[in-house]
């Protein structure tokens, strides 16, 4: 620990005007949040591409939601009303997990789900 502290004082942290790491994250967010972009999804099984589908915008995890998964509720415990954290219903009023899958919309507004247990690859240019 003492050696690490000594080395930290001997080697100065460089001054930077920009961060390529942060710029890469910004560029990824912009690229994957553009509904006009066409992306290609490849389903790979045992090293072979078994399906290729166009994706409008981006692929989304099926477990994503716009509301919190938990909420407060009153519970009578030990003679007192207490706030407890309970599972919250999703946007359509149901409980539980939708399972491990992804979904997307193709250019014709059709949706497609895939079980996320398969190997998937994404790209902005078709590979085949």
N, CA and C of each residue as an Amber inpcrd file, in Angstrom:
protein
   384
   0.8310000  -1.1870000   0.0000000   0.0000000   0.0000000   0.0000000
   0.8780000   1.2540000   0.0000000   1.9250000   1.2390000   0.8140000
   2.8210000   2.3920000   0.9000000   3.5470000   2.6130000  -0.4250000
   3.9380000   1.4970000  -1.0690000   4.6340000   1.6110000  -2.3480000
   3.7090000   2.2060000  -3.4060000   2.4570000   1.7860000  -3.4240000
   1.5020000   2.3130000  -4.3960000   1.3110000   3.8150000  -4.1990000
   1.2180000   4.2610000  -2.9380000   1.0640000   5.6830000  -2.6600000
   2.2950000   6.4600000  -3.1070000   3.4750000   5.8880000  -2.8970000
   4.7150000   6.5470000  -3.3110000   4.7760000   6.6640000  -4.8310000
   4.4330000   5.5790000  -5.5350000   4.4540000   5.6170000  -6.9950000
   3.4300000   6.5970000  -7.5490000   2.2910000   6.7140000  -6.8840000
   1.2530000   7.6400000  -7.3420000   1.7400000   9.0780000  -7.2880000
   2.5970000   9.4040000  -6.3480000   3.1160000  10.7730000  -6.2680000
   4.2700000  10.9950000  -7.2370000   4.9320000   9.9380000  -7.6670000
   6.0730000  10.0690000  -8.5790000   5.6510000  10.1790000 -10.0400000
   4.5040000   9.6280000 -10.3730000   4.0440000   9.6480000 -11.7580000
   2.7730000  10.4850000 -11.8120000   2.8670000  11.6040000 -12.4830000
   1.7260000  12.5100000 -12.5570000   0.6550000  11.9890000 -13.5070000
  -0.5730000  12.3000000 -13.1810000  -1.6900000  11.9900000 -14.0630000
  -1.6600000  13.0050000 -15.2030000  -1.6900000  12.5460000 -16.4540000
  -1.6130000  13.5010000 -17.5630000  -2.8780000  14.3600000 -17.6540000
  -2.6950000  15.5750000 -18.0830000  -3.8290000  16.4610000 -18.3470000
  -4.3700000  16.1220000 -19.7260000  -5.6830000  15.9590000 -19.8190000
  -6.2960000  15.6070000 -21.0950000  -7.3520000  16.6420000 -21.4460000
  -7.4470000  16.9200000 -22.7330000  -8.4740000  17.8340000 -23.2240000
  -9.7170000  17.0800000 -23.6820000  -9.5810000  15.7730000 -23.9190000
 -10.6960000  14.9710000 -24.4100000 -10.4980000  13.5300000 -23.9600000
 -11.5700000  12.7650000 -23.9980000 -11.5180000  11.3510000 -23.6320000
 -12.1020000  10.5290000 -24.7690000 -11.2640000   9.7060000 -25.3920000
 -11.7590000   8.8430000 -26.4620000 -12.7470000   7.8140000 -25.9220000
 -12.5490000   7.3640000 -24.6860000 -13.4830000   6.4070000 -24.0770000
 -14.8750000   7.0190000 -23.9670000 -14.9330000   8.2480000 -23.4660000
 -16.2240000   8.9240000 -23.3400000 -16.8280000   9.2000000 -24.7190000
 -16.0020000   9.5700000 -25.7020000 -16.4980000   9.8410000 -27.0470000
 -17.0510000   8.5720000 -27.6820000 -16.3880000   7.4280000 -27.4570000
 -16.9090000   6.1580000 -27.9730000 -18.2910000   5.8630000 -27.3980000
 -18.4820000   6.1210000 -26.1100000 -19.7860000   5.8780000 -25.4820000
 -20.8420000   6.8110000 -26.0610000 -20.5010000   8.0870000 -26.2500000
 -21.4280000   9.0450000 -26.8520000 -21.8030000   8.6010000 -28.2650000
 -20.8070000   8.1920000 -29.0610000 -21.0700000   7.7560000 -30.4420000
 -21.9430000   6.5080000 -30.4670000 -21.7180000   5.5710000 -29.5230000
 -22.5460000   4.3610000 -29.4430000 -23.9870000   4.7320000 -29.1280000
 -24.1810000   5.6300000 -28.1730000 -25.5410000   6.0380000 -27.8010000
 -26.2420000   6.6750000 -28.9920000 -25.5450000   7.5480000 -29.7070000
 -26.1440000   8.1910000 -30.8810000 -26.4670000   7.1850000 -31.9740000
 -25.5490000   6.2590000 -32.2450000 -25.7590000   5.2840000 -33.3140000
 -26.9110000   4.3420000 -32.9960000 -27.0070000   3.9130000 -31.7340000
 -28.0400000   2.9490000 -31.3780000 -29.3520000   3.6050000 -30.9850000
 -29.4260000   4.9210000 -31.0650000 -30.6660000   5.6110000 -30.7300000
 -31.2230000   6.3570000 -31.9450000 -30.8080000   5.9420000 -33.1200000
 -31.2500000   6.5760000 -34.3570000 -32.2610000   5.6660000 -35.0440000
 -33.5580000   6.0030000 -35.0030000 -34.5750000   5.1130000 -35.5810000
 -34.4810000   4.9810000 -37.0930000 -33.7240000   5.8580000 -37.7550000
 -33.6200000   5.7630000 -39.2110000 -32.5280000   4.7930000 -39.6470000
 -31.6880000   4.3430000 -38.7180000 -30.6110000   3.4180000 -39.0790000
 -31.1570000   2.0090000 -39.2550000 -30.5860000   1.3060000 -40.2120000
 -30.9100000  -0.0930000 -40.4180000 -29.7460000  -0.9160000 -39.8880000
 -30.0630000  -1.8620000 -39.0400000 -29.0600000  -2.7130000 -38.4230000
 -29.3650000  -4.1500000 -38.8340000 -28.3870000  -5.0080000 -38.7920000
 -28.5870000  -6.4220000 -39.1250000 -28.3150000  -7.2650000 -37.8940000
 -29.2140000  -8.2000000 -37.6370000 -29.0700000  -9.1280000 -36.5310000
 -28.7820000 -10.5050000 -37.1060000 -27.7450000 -11.1480000 -36.5980000
 -27.3770000 -12.4890000 -37.0410000 -27.5240000 -13.4430000 -35.8780000
 -28.2280000 -14.5350000 -36.0990000 -28.3610000 -15.5830000 -35.0910000
 -27.3490000 -16.6610000 -35.4610000 -26.4740000 -16.9870000 -34.5150000
 -25.3870000 -17.9310000 -34.7700000 -25.5830000 -19.1540000 -33.8780000
 -25.5320000 -20.3220000 -34.4930000 -25.6520000 -21.5770000 -33.7610000
 -24.5390000 -22.5030000 -34.2290000 -23.7620000 -23.0180000 -33.2980000
 -22.6520000 -23.9220000 -33.6000000 -21.7380000 -23.3450000 -34.6730000
 -21.4800000 -22.0510000 -34.6030000 -20.5730000 -21.3950000 -35.5280000
 -21.1600000 -21.0460000 -36.8740000 -22.4330000 -21.3630000 -37.1060000
 -23.0690000 -21.0720000 -38.3910000 -24.1420000 -20.0030000 -38.2280000
 -24.2100000 -19.0990000 -39.1890000 -25.2900000 -18.1180000 -39.2030000
 -26.5490000 -18.8380000 -39.6540000 -27.5560000 -18.8910000 -38.7770000
 -28.7890000 -19.6090000 -39.1110000 -29.9320000 -18.6640000 -39.4600000
 -29.7430000 -17.3750000 -39.1770000 -30.7770000 -16.4090000 -39.5440000
 -30.1460000 -15.0280000 -39.6160000 -30.6740000 -14.2100000 -40.5030000
 -30.2450000 -12.8230000 -40.6480000 -31.4970000 -11.9960000 -40.8420000
 -31.6890000 -10.9850000 -39.9920000 -32.8940000 -10.1700000 -40.0970000
 -32.5350000  -8.6890000 -40.0090000 -33.2430000  -7.8540000 -40.7750000
 -33.0220000  -6.4140000 -40.6570000 -33.7050000  -5.8800000 -39.4040000
 -33.0810000  -4.8900000 -38.8000000 -33.6080000  -4.2720000 -37.5820000
 -33.6600000  -2.7670000 -37.8010000 -34.8270000  -2.1760000 -37.5610000
 -34.9700000  -0.7230000 -37.6310000 -34.5990000  -0.1650000 -36.2670000
 -33.5990000   0.7020000 -36.2300000 -33.1870000   1.3090000 -34.9610000
 -32.2770000   0.4080000 -34.1710000 -32.8090000  -0.2760000 -33.1370000
 -31.9600000  -1.1110000 -32.3020000 -32.7230000  -2.2870000 -31.7420000
 -31.9650000  -3.2320000 -31.2310000 -32.5040000  -4.3930000 -30.5390000
 -32.6400000  -4.0250000 -29.0630000 -33.7080000  -4.4980000 -28.4180000
 -33.9590000  -4.1630000 -27.0170000 -34.1330000  -5.4320000 -26.1950000
 -33.6030000  -5.4170000 -24.9990000 -33.7770000  -6.5300000 -24.0680000
 -35.2350000  -6.5950000 -23.6490000 -35.8230000  -7.7800000 -23.6630000
 -37.2260000  -7.9600000 -23.3310000 -37.5770000  -7.6560000 -21.8870000
 -36.6000000  -7.5870000 -21.0240000 -36.8640000  -7.2960000 -19.6150000
 -36.8260000  -5.8040000 -19.3020000 -36.5360000  -4.9670000 -20.2800000
 -36.5250000  -3.5230000 -20.0430000 -37.9490000  -3.0440000 -19.8260000
 -38.1030000  -2.0430000 -18.9810000 -39.4220000  -1.4600000 -18.7600000
 -39.2660000   0.0130000 -18.4470000 -40.3500000   0.7510000 -18.5680000
 -40.3250000   2.1950000 -18.3520000 -40.6570000   2.5770000 -16.9160000
 -41.0570000   1.6040000 -16.1160000 -41.4290000   1.8750000 -14.7340000
 -40.5570000   1.0630000 -13.7940000 -40.5500000   1.4320000 -12.5420000
 -39.7610000   0.7420000 -11.5360000 -40.2880000  -0.6690000 -11.3050000
 -39.4110000  -1.5720000 -10.9020000 -39.8210000  -2.9440000 -10.6010000
 -40.3000000  -3.0830000  -9.1570000 -40.1090000  -2.0310000  -8.3500000
 -40.5150000  -2.0720000  -6.9450000 -41.2970000  -0.8170000  -6.5830000
 -42.1480000  -0.9490000  -5.5550000 -42.9190000   0.1840000  -5.0650000
 -43.1220000   0.0270000  -3.5650000 -43.5650000   1.0890000  -2.9170000
 -43.8680000   1.0330000  -1.4930000 -45.3190000   0.6220000  -1.2920000
 -45.5560000  -0.1180000  -0.2200000 -46.9050000  -0.5250000   0.1460000
 -47.0000000  -0.4860000   1.6640000 -48.1870000  -0.2680000   2.1830000
 -48.4030000  -0.2830000   3.6350000 -48.5960000  -1.7250000   4.0870000
 -47.9620000  -2.0930000   5.1920000 -48.1220000  -3.4300000   5.7630000
 -48.2840000  -3.2850000   7.2680000 -49.2410000  -3.9800000   7.7910000
 -49.4790000  -3.9520000   9.2310000 -48.5630000  -4.9920000   9.8860000
 -47.6020000  -4.4920000  10.6620000 -46.6370000  -5.3780000  11.3120000
 -46.4240000  -4.9320000  12.7520000 -46.6020000  -5.8350000  13.6910000
 -46.3220000  -5.5300000  15.0970000 -47.1550000  -4.3880000  15.6420000
 -48.3740000  -4.2590000  15.1720000 -49.2410000  -3.1990000  15.6670000
 -49.0530000  -1.8630000  14.9720000 -48.2060000  -1.8170000  13.9640000
 -47.9370000  -0.5530000  13.2640000 -48.1260000  -0.7410000  11.7700000
 -48.5060000   0.3410000  11.1060000 -48.5080000   0.3670000   9.6480000
 -47.1200000   0.7890000   9.1980000 -46.4630000  -0.0540000   8.4480000
 -45.1120000   0.2320000   7.9610000 -45.1020000   0.2780000   6.4480000
 -44.1890000   1.0800000   5.9120000 -43.9470000   1.0600000   4.4750000
 -43.0020000  -0.1040000   4.1840000 -43.3880000  -0.9530000   3.2580000
 -42.5240000  -2.0510000   2.8220000 -42.3680000  -1.9680000   1.3110000
 -41.2640000  -2.5070000   0.8150000 -41.0140000  -2.5250000  -0.6310000
 -41.5640000  -3.8280000  -1.1860000 -42.3970000  -3.7130000  -2.2120000
 -43.0020000  -4.8770000  -2.8600000 -42.7900000  -4.7820000  -4.3680000
 -42.9910000  -5.9040000  -5.0560000 -42.8870000  -5.9110000  -6.5150000
 -43.9810000  -5.0260000  -7.1100000 -43.6120000  -4.2300000  -8.0870000
 -44.5760000  -3.3570000  -8.7620000 -45.0280000  -4.0080000 -10.0670000
 -46.2710000  -3.7810000 -10.4600000 -46.7100000  -4.2940000 -11.7640000
 -46.0140000  -3.5200000 -12.8860000 -45.9610000  -4.1330000 -14.0570000
 -45.3530000  -3.4380000 -15.1950000 -46.3430000  -2.4580000 -15.8100000
 -46.0290000  -1.9380000 -16.9750000 -46.8380000  -0.8920000 -17.6060000
 -48.2520000  -1.3380000 -17.9630000 -48.4700000  -2.6270000 -18.1300000
 -49.8120000  -3.1120000 -18.4650000 -50.4850000  -3.7850000 -17.2790000
 -49.8940000  -3.6420000 -16.0920000 -50.5270000  -4.1100000 -14.8680000
 -50.2740000  -5.5510000 -14.4930000 -49.2870000  -6.1930000 -15.0940000
 -48.9810000  -7.5790000 -14.7380000 -47.6550000  -7.6560000 -13.9850000
 -47.4870000  -8.7500000 -13.2590000 -46.2930000  -8.9620000 -12.4510000
 -45.4140000 -10.0280000 -13.0810000 -44.1630000 -10.0490000 -12.6770000
 -43.2570000 -11.1080000 -13.0950000 -42.2940000 -10.6730000 -14.1660000
 -41.4570000 -11.6070000 -14.5440000 -40.4060000 -11.3780000 -15.5120000
 -40.8170000 -11.9910000 -16.8500000 -40.5310000 -11.2880000 -17.9240000
 -40.9310000 -11.7570000 -19.2550000 -39.9980000 -12.8380000 -19.7950000
 -38.9240000 -13.1280000 -19.0970000 -37.9710000 -14.1170000 -19.5880000
 -36.8120000 -13.4390000 -20.2930000 -35.8270000 -14.2330000 -20.6340000
 -34.5950000 -13.7090000 -21.2220000 -34.7160000 -13.7200000 -22.7430000
 -35.0980000 -12.5850000 -23.3230000 -35.2370000 -12.5000000 -24.7710000
 -34.9570000 -11.0700000 -25.2230000 -34.8100000 -10.9170000 -26.5180000
 -34.6540000  -9.5910000 -27.1230000 -35.7700000  -9.4040000 -28.1390000
 -36.0320000  -8.1460000 -28.4860000 -37.0150000  -7.8800000 -29.5380000
 -36.5770000  -6.6710000 -30.3360000 -37.1870000  -6.5160000 -31.4940000
 -36.8610000  -5.4220000 -32.3970000 -38.0290000  -5.2330000 -33.3470000
 -37.9230000  -4.1830000 -34.1510000 -38.8790000  -3.9470000 -35.2280000
 -38.1100000  -3.9130000 -36.5310000 -38.6520000  -4.5640000 -37.5350000
 -37.9940000  -4.5280000 -38.8390000 -38.5000000  -3.3020000 -39.6100000
 -37.9850000  -3.0440000 -40.8070000 -38.4180000  -1.8520000 -41.5530000
 -39.9130000  -1.8090000 -41.8540000 -40.6070000  -2.9580000 -41.8310000
 -42.0500000  -2.9860000 -42.0820000 -42.8600000  -2.9090000 -40.7950000
 -42.2110000  -2.5380000 -39.6800000 -42.8530000  -2.4060000 -38.3670000
 -43.2530000  -3.7360000 -37.7480000 -42.7820000  -4.8550000 -38.3100000
 -43.0390000  -6.1540000 -37.6770000 -42.0160000  -6.3510000 -36.5760000
 -42.4190000  -7.0480000 -35.5440000 -41.5060000  -7.2850000 -34.4300000
 -41.0250000  -8.7250000 -34.4660000 -39.8940000  -8.9380000 -33.8490000
 -39.3600000 -10.2920000 -33.7770000 -38.6900000 -10.5190000 -32.4380000
 -39.0270000 -11.6070000 -31.7490000 -38.3130000 -11.9450000 -30.5170000
 -37.3230000 -13.0880000 -30.7560000 -36.2720000 -13.1330000 -29.9790000
 -35.3330000 -14.2490000 -29.9670000 -34.9810000 -14.5640000 -28.5380000
 -34.9190000 -15.8330000 -28.2310000 -34.4240000 -16.2490000 -26.9330000
 -32.9580000 -15.8580000 -26.8650000 -32.5740000 -15.1640000 -25.8230000
 -31.2080000 -14.6400000 -25.7220000 -30.1870000 -15.7300000 -25.4320000
 -30.6010000 -16.9920000 -25.3510000 -29.6580000 -18.0730000 -25.1170000
 -28.7960000 -18.3810000 -26.3310000 -29.1520000 -17.8700000 -27.4880000
 -28.3610000 -18.0950000 -28.6970000 -27.3460000 -16.9750000 -28.8560000
 -26.2890000 -17.2840000 -29.5670000 -25.2680000 -16.2760000 -29.8290000
 -25.7840000 -15.3370000 -30.9130000 -25.7050000 -14.0420000 -30.6500000
 -26.1960000 -13.0510000 -31.5970000 -25.0650000 -12.1130000 -31.9830000
 -25.1120000 -11.6240000 -33.1780000 -24.1430000 -10.6280000 -33.6440000
 -24.9420000  -9.5000000 -34.2970000 -24.4560000  -8.2740000 -34.1670000
 -25.1360000  -7.1070000 -34.7170000 -24.1640000  -6.3330000 -35.5890000
 -24.6880000  -5.6740000 -36.5910000 -23.8550000  -4.8250000 -37.4180000
 -24.6920000  -3.8630000 -38.2240000 -24.0790000  -2.7700000 -38.6640000
 -24.7860000  -1.7930000 -39.4820000 -24.6710000  -2.1100000 -40.9680000
 -23.8370000  -3.0760000 -41.3230000 -23.7160000  -3.5080000 -42.7060000
 -23.9730000  -5.0100000 -42.7700000 -24.6640000  -5.5050000 -43.7990000
 -24.8870000  -6.9390000 -43.8950000 -23.5560000  -7.6800000 -44.1030000
 -23.4140000  -8.8410000 -43.4360000 -22.2070000  -9.6360000 -43.5670000
 -22.2760000 -10.5510000 -44.7710000 -23.4920000 -10.9210000 -45.1520000
 -23.6470000 -11.8660000 -46.2770000 -24.1200000 -11.1670000 -47.5250000
